[in-house]
Amino acid sequence: MAAKQFTLAEIAKFNDNKKACIIIHNNVYDVTEFLNEHPGGEEVLLEQAGKDGSEAFEDVGHSSDARELMKKYKIGEIVEHERKKTQQKAQPDWSNQQAGEDKDKCVCS
């Protein structure tokens, strides 16, 4: 099933605690039900409501659990011709540690 498509103008209308939608990496999330649960407080979400919050989202450095939780709030995507080119920050990859390497040791150069 294709994701519902929204324009930026449509999302701009959803910017208060009655209906709060945020765009993150061209995906649209209805965070209204999450406002009271957000660990950073509802104000953080309401500041980004109705607009693209990708940069603010990435600046905070959300965990993989937070990214997974977002899936249940996704309601659609921004229409193709209005999409921004965004890039998610890569999660740290700690899997390249050598077997038997002292994990408590910090190598600084």
Secondary structure, DSSP 4 states (H G I P E B T S, - for coil): -PPPEE-HHHHHT-EETTEEEEEETTEEEE-GGGTTT-TT-HHHHHHHTTSB-HHHHHHHT--HHHHHHHGGGEEEEE-GGG-----PPPPP--TTSPTT--TT-----
